Amino acid sequence: MARVLPSATSTRPHHLSPEGFDPTVVVGADGSPWGSAALGWAARYAWLRGEALTVYADAPRPGEPSAADQLATMQPLPVSIVESSDDPLRTLVPASEHAELVVLGCRGRQHVTIGLGRWVLPVVAAAHCDTLVVRGLDAAVHGMHSVITALVSGGHEDRPVLRRAAALAETFHAKLHVAHAWPTPSGRTAGPSGDAHGQVLDHAKDYLATVNRQLSANFEAVRAQPYELVATRTHTDLIVVGSGGPGRLGGVTRDALHHALCPVLVVR
């Protein structure tokens, strides 16, 4: 069992059963800076949720700390460390069949320049459970804003996105912000009216009331393209978005994964 120090603001939920640690959080840790950030995020989340952690780790390079070394400085939780291959599709995707959440960094050792690593989109598209990609500014990665943002569109994915975002807000003792992009019509094409966009948020508000009446949430329609909305969320710790469909990723999901200034959770 690894030992991990909780952050100063973290408190373990009181509703967990003594057995606890039934679901599993899976994380890929390849020793890169973003792999280490993913490991830290996953360990904190697993500890707060009372879930076990499975780490798919590359062998450390000489002089680098191993995944076990890094976990020795974090919260106490059951951990399994599995030697990983260079192909996350062969490790993280099969593991996602029995996981509650898969966590990975936005790029690893094989992709040292800016942008997403080549494995990120394939893994997120193929995963059988929700996936979280750790990216963005340090303050967001370390949860310093205490804000979770859910992106809604008025489509069928809004409810699972809102359920997941509400659960995350409760886990992290964060405020929930629900945002909807309201693009400016281009050319001669008339877009939906302001009333239609307001209804998207009204439906979100009504549904959240059935999920958790005690949750503190605010709602905002932003006159912008979805990628502009994503890129301007500078004071949130996490963006929650739908996948866009089974086995694929929609345009808004890709925008979030490429442009967000914080970690992004894709809901299945």
Secondary structure by P-SEA (a helix, b strand, c coil): cbbbbcccccccccccccccccbbbbbbbcccaaaaaaaaaaaaaaaaabbbbbbbcccccccccccccccccccccbbbbbbcccccccccccccccccbbbbccccccccccccccaaaaaaaacccbbbbbbcccccccccccbbbbbbccccaaaaaaaaaaaaaaaacbbbbbbbbbcccccccccccaaaaaaaaaaaaaaaaaacccccbbbbbbcccaaaaaaaccccccccccccccccccaaaaaaacccccbbbbcc
